[in-house]
Amino acid sequence: MGASMMTSTTPRLESARWYVVLVLGLVYAVNIADRYVVATVLEPIRKEFGLSDSGVAWLTGVSLAFFYIFVGLPIARFADRANRRNIVAGAMILWSAATALLGLTQNYVQFLLARIAVGIGEAGGTPPSTSIIADNFPRGRRAYALTIYALGLPLGAWMGSSLAGAIVEHFHSWRAAFIALGVPGVIFGLLILLTVREPVRGRFELVTEDSAPAASFVETCRFLWTQRSAWHINAAGTVICLWGWGLLFWTQTYFERAYGLSTAEAGARLGTIYFWAGTVATIATSAILALPQMQDPKWIARLLAVIVAASTIPSFLIYWTHSLTVATAMLWIVVPAIYLYVGPTMALLLNFMPAPMRAQGMAISLLTANVANLIIAPTVVGWISDMLTGPLGGNAASLRYALLALSLTGFWAAYHYWTSVRSYAVDDLRVRTFGMDAAPKPAET
């Protein structure tokens, strides 16, 4: 432990740990791009396969999330014991190849099977990646490092929106976007195997991987439940995904229907906002988290609560207005809030989870988040839209009212962030002393 802390300040080790953040951040970007491209081409897919709003939600969102959930937990369990670098690389190769295959599909069943393969691959991306980063930085610097890692989010969103939209327009085919985004990911997966090293698990904790007992999934769930801080943090992140990513899943389609934009026009407009607003917000967040007072997790949670609550009203106005200019302006306010929470929330959760449980804890967090934003939000919004299409005389108005209802859930996420601080001191002590009873006693002299 002492040696690790001493050498952590050397330039060579400092460069190596930030290289890991850079590479894994790019992995995250490709992950998000391969997921975002579906939202960009949602309307062309729906029309070609003759689907309703709820039907296309099941095909593109639920199919991925269902297998992501089933496979994610076993992979995370394995990642808490095995080489995480190899898991990330293999997962990226799989989901990238499957993304490219989506562009070769010719019918509903083929698309469904390829989408399932994407979900299986993506399940092995974020949990081991964040666990690797957590073992490259001490507790006080994890929020900053994971916020830099989260820059992959706006980059990936831009790739999956603006870049994908331009590709669709150039080739006059939604399939071309999947192929263009999938193939490079296979190559990048091989780069990870060759250049990223597996860190010592728990190197900055009182108990390292050599002394901490292996944690089962049941033990991880039980620990997460008793850690009220971690429970509320996870709930906040889950509801933000329901709110923010649920809205963004349908926003491209809504803009096409409500304002008559083409796939490329809507993709370019949204992709620009995702990239610049998301990047500036994430960088600003990383600068704030670098401040000395932000070493206290209570300040981080309260800051997130205020930002999310303040952003909920403009998220409502996006769909309330009939002005494309006003809706776009409101998106510039809301998108930063949807992006900036990622790194700080991951850091808060990981800080309240022991080293032998981190990948599983992150997998549980991603499970609930993906149920919210890939199953509940798309299908409920699609179902409401389908139900209101007849009474409102069109699927643009029906989608608008469905999104208005979803937009108010931002207040719910803010509540959980604010409530999480109540038990920080007790929960932090529990993490710091986890496994000490099982650690080997020093030999008597």
N, C-alpha and C positions, 0 to 999 in steps of 0.2 A: 504494500500500500504506500509506504513512504517513498520507495524507489519510483513508483509510478507517478506520484505527485511531484517529485523532484524533476523527473525527466520530462514531465508534461510541458515545461516551459521552454524546452530546447526548440530552436527554429525548425529543425528537421521533423520532430514529432508534431509540432504545431502545423507545419505544411501538410503533413500526411493526414492529420485528422480533418483538416478542411478540404483536402482532396476527396476524402470519403464523403463528406457532406455534399460536395459538388456533384460527384458521380451519382449518389443516391437521390439527390434532388432532381437530376435528369431522368433517373428511373421513374420518379414520381410524376414528372412532366409527361413522359410517354404513357404512363398509366392513365393519367387524366385525359390526355389527348385521345387515346383509344376509346375512352368512355364518352367524352364530349362529342365525338364525331357522330354518334348515334343521334344525339339531340339535334345536331345540325341538319341531318338528312331524315329526320323523323317524318316530315310531311311527304316527301317523295316515296319513302318506304311504305307509308300508310296507303297512299294512293295506288302504288303498284300492286300491293298484295290485297287491296280491297278491304281494309280493316277499319273498325271504329276507333275512337280515341282510347277506350279501355283495351281494345284488342291490340293496338300497337304498343301500349304500355306494357302489356303482358309479354309481348314478343321481345321488346328491347330492354326493359328494365327488370321485370320479375325473373326472366330466364337467367340473366346474369347473376342477380342477387341470390337466388335460391341456391345455386351451386357454390357461389362465393361463400355463403354461410356454412353450407355443409362441409366444404373442404377447408375453409379458413381455420377452423378450430384445431383439427388434427395437425395441420401444417404448423400452426403456432406452437402447439404442444411439442412438436418435433424441433422447432426452432429454438425452444428454451433448453434444448439438450445438445443439438447438433450444430454443424457449421452453417451459420446464417448467410454468409456470403454466397455459398453454393446454392442455397435455397432461392435467394433473390435472383441470381443469374438464370437458374433453370426456369423459374416462374416467368421471368421476362421473355425468355425465348418462346415459351409456350403461348403466352397471351398475345405476343406480337405476331406469331405465325397464325394463330387463330383469327386475329384481326384482319390479316391479309386474306385469309380464306373467306371472310365475310363478303369481300369484294368479288368472289367467284361464285357465290351462291345464286341459284336460279329460282328457288321457290321457298315457301314458308318453312318447311321442315329443315332444309339445308341451312337456312339462316338461323333457325332456332338451335340446331346442334353446334354450329360455329360459335354462336353467342354464349352457349353453355361453356364451351372450351375457354373462351375469354374469361369468364367468371372464375373458372377453376385456376387459371394461371394467375389472375390478378390477386387471388387470395394469398399468394405467397410473396407479395411485394411489400406492402407497408409495414406489417408487424415485425418481420425480421430486420427491415431497414431502420426503423426507429429504435429498435433494440441495439443495433450496431452503433448508432449515433450516441445513444445513452451511455454506452461503454467506452466512448471516445472522449467524453467530456464530464467534468465534475458536476455535481447537482446544481450549483449556482449558475452554470453557463449553459445548461441544457435548453432552457427556453429560448435563448438567443440562437443556439445552433439549429434547433428544430424549426425556428422561424425562417432562418436562411434556407433550410431544406424545403420549407413550404413555398419558396419562390417557384418551385416546380409546378405549383397549382395554377397561377396565372399564365405561365409559359405554356403549360399543357392545354389550358382552356383556349388560348389564342390559336394554338396549332389545330385543335379540334373544331374551332369555329371559323376564324378568318381564313386560315390556310386551307382547311378542308372545303370551305365554301368556294374558294378560288379554284381549287382542283375540280370540284363538281362542275363549275361554270366552264372551265377550259375543256374538259373531256365530255361534258354533257352527260355525265353518268355519276350517280351517287356511289357506285361500286368503286370507282377510281380512288375516292378518298380513303377507303379502308385499306386498299393495297399500298398506297403511298405512305400511310402512317404505320403500317404493320411491318413491312420489310426492314426498314432501318433498325427497329427494335431488336430483331433477331441478332443483328451484328453487334449492337450495343451490349447485349447479354453476354456475348463472348468476351468483350472488353472488361466487364466486371470480373470475370473469372481470372483474368490475367493480371489485373492491376490493383484490386482491392484485397486487403488482408483482414482476416477474422480477428477481432480484438479479444482480450481476456474478459470473460463475462464477470460483471460485478467488480471491476478493478478499482472503482472509486467508492466502494461501499465498505462498511465495517466487516461484512461477511462476503467472501469471494465465492466463485463457483466451486472451488475446491472444498469449502467448508459448509456451504449452504445446502440444505437438503433439496432434492428434486421435487418440484411441486406438481401435483396432478391437476387436472382440469377442475375437479370438484373442489380441491383446496383453493385454487385460484378464484373460483366463483364465490366461495365462502369468505375468503379474505376481502374480495372486492365489495361484497355486501356489507361486511362489518366496517369497512373503511368508508364512513359516511361522506367524507370529503371526496374520495374517488368516485363514489356512487353519484353524487350530485354533479361532479365534473363530467362524468360519462353521460348523464342525463342531459346536461346542457349541450354537449356536443351532438348528441343524437337529435335533439329538437332543432338545433341549428340546421342540421342536414335536412330534416323534414321541411323546415321553413325555407332556407336559402337555396339549397340544391334542388328541392322540390319545385320551387318557383322557376329556377333557371332551366330545369329539364324541359319545361313547356314554353318558355319565353320566346324562343326562336319560332316555334310553331304559331304562337299567339301573334307575333309581329307579322308573320306572313299572312295570316288570316285577317287580322284587324286592319292592317295598313297596306295590304297588297304588295308586300316586298317579296322579291325572289329569294331563293335559298342563298345565293351569293351575297345579295344586298343585306339581308338580315344577318348572315354570318359575319360579314365585314363589320357591320355596326356593333354587334355584340362582342365579337372577338377583340375589337379595339378597346372597348370598355373593360373586358375581362383582363386584357394584358396590362394596360396602363394603370387603371384604377387598382387592380389586384397587386401589381408589382409595387407601385408607390405605397400602397397601404401596408404591404408586407415588409418593405424596407423601413418604413417609418416605425412599424411595430418592433422590428429588430433593434432599431436605434433606441427606442423607449425602453426595451427590455435590457439593454446594456447599461442603463442607469443603475447606480448602487441601490437605490430604494426598491428597484424592481427585483432584487434578490429575494424579497419577501413575497411568497406566492399569493398572499391575501390582496396585495395591490394589483396583481395580474388579474385575479378573478373579478375584482370589483371594476376594473377598467373594462373588461370584456362585457360585464353586465350592463354598464352604462352605454357602451357603444351599440350593443345589439338592441337594447330597448329604444334608443334614439333612432335607430335605422328602421324600425318596424313600421312607423307611420309612412315614410316615403316608399316603402315596399308596397303598401296598400295603394298609394297614389299612382304607381306604375300602371295598374290595371283599372283604376277608377277613371282616370282621364281618357279623353278621346283624342288627345294631341300627341303625335309621335315625338314632337320636340320636348314636351313635358315628361313623357314616359322615359325618354332617353336621359334627360337631366336627372330624374329620380334614380335611374340605374347607376349613374355615376356616384351617387351617394350610398346606395345600398350594396353594390358589389364589393367595395372595400371591407364592409363588415362581414360579408360572407367568406372572404378570403383570409382576413387577418387573424381569425380565431384559431386556425389550424395548428400552427406551431406552438403557441402558448398553451392550448388545450392538451396537446400531446405531451408537452413537458410537465404540466400539472399532473396529468394522469400517471405518467411514468415515475415522477417523483414520489407518488404515493403507492407505488407497487414495488415489491422487492425484486432484485435482479432475476431470481429463478422463475418469476411469473410475468416478466415484462412483455414478452412476445404474446403470451396467452391473454394478458390483460388488454393489450392493444387489439388483439383479434376480437375479443368480446366487444370492445368499443366499436370496432369497425362493423361487427355483426349487427349491433343495434342501429348504428348509423346507416348502414346499407338497407336494412329493413325499412327504415324511415324514408330514405330518399330514393330507393330503387323499387320498393314494393308498395309501401303505403301511399306516398305522395303521388307517383304516376298513376296508380290504379284508382285511387279515390278521386283525384282530379279528373281522370278520364271518365270514370263512372258518372260523376256529377255532370260533367260536360255532355255526355251522351243522354242523360236523363233530361237536361234542360234544352237540348237542341230543338226539339219539337215546340215546346211552349215559347221559346225565345225567337224562333224563326231562323236559326242558323248556328253553326258550330263556332263562330267567332265570339258571339255574345255569350254562349253557354260556357266556353272556356274562360272567358273574362270573369264571370261570376264564381266559377270554381277556384280560380287563382286568388280572387279577392278574399274568399274564406280562408285559404291557406296562409295568406300573408300575415294574419294577425297572430299566428303561433310564435312569432319572434319574441313577444312578451314572456311567453312560457320559458324559453331558453334563458332569458335574462334572469328570471327568478332563480333558476338552479345555480347559475354562477354566483349570484349574491348569497344564496343560502349555504353554499359549499364551505365558506370560510369559518363557519361556526366551530368545526372540529379539527382545524388544521394542526394545532399543537399536539393533540393526543395522537392523531393519525400519523403525523410525521415521526413521532417517537416510536410508534409501532413498526414503521418501516425500517428505521435505523437500527433497531435491535432485533429484526427478524432473523431467525436461524442461529442466534448466538448460543442458545442452549445446545444446539447440535454441533457447534464449532468445536474442533479439537482443543483440549486444554493444554497449556504450555507444560512441558516436562519439569518436574521438580528437580532442583539442584541441591 
